[in-house]
Amino acid sequence: MRELGTEIAREYRDRRLVLVCVLKGSFVFAADLMRNIDLPLRVDFLGVRSYGDDSKTSGVVQITQDLSHSNRNDNVLIVEDIVDTGLTLCHLIELLRTRGPSSIQICALLHKPARNASTYLSTMSVSPSRTAS
């Protein structure tokens, strides 16, 4: 965790960083991560549901709690615990992109590339102005 925090601090030095913690699963990971990033940063939370009552994605992403602050001109780092199919992250990237951040990147604790249904997640970084491939 220390190495990851150091790498993020190096990449975002002299830039406004906002960690967007995807609730509820990534809360502990995000807390550990932010303690290891030696930069001033803001943390915001986004509640999302895509599984309904099942363990398999429903294909529909619902926002259950929106961000409490604007992320216009911020460098957004989405913090997720597990990237499964990528559907939720694709939806979040599209949503956040409309709000005008300087950049959007993803930091995930666990990535299941075999189940990945998204072209975005192959690079794990998205420019706000880039269109879907």
FENHURA-V595112 format. One line per field, one symbol per residue. ss: DSSP state (~ for helix, > for strand, _ for the rest). psi: psi as a letter, one per 30 degrees, with the letter a starting at -180 (. if undefined). A space follows every 10 residues. Layout:
ss=???
psi=???
This chain:
ss=_~~~~~~~~~ ~_____>>>> >>>___~~~~ ~~~~~_____ >>>>>>>>>_ __________ _>>>>_____ ____>>>>>> >>>___~~~~ ~~~~~~~___ __>>>>>>>> >_~~~____~ ~~__>>____ ___
psi=eeeeeeeeee egkgkjkkkj kjlfegeeee eeeffgjilk lkklkjkkkg fbglfkkffk kkjfklkflk gkgljkjkjk ekjdffeeee eeeeeeefgh lelklkjkek kiffgkgkfe fffgkkkffk lk.
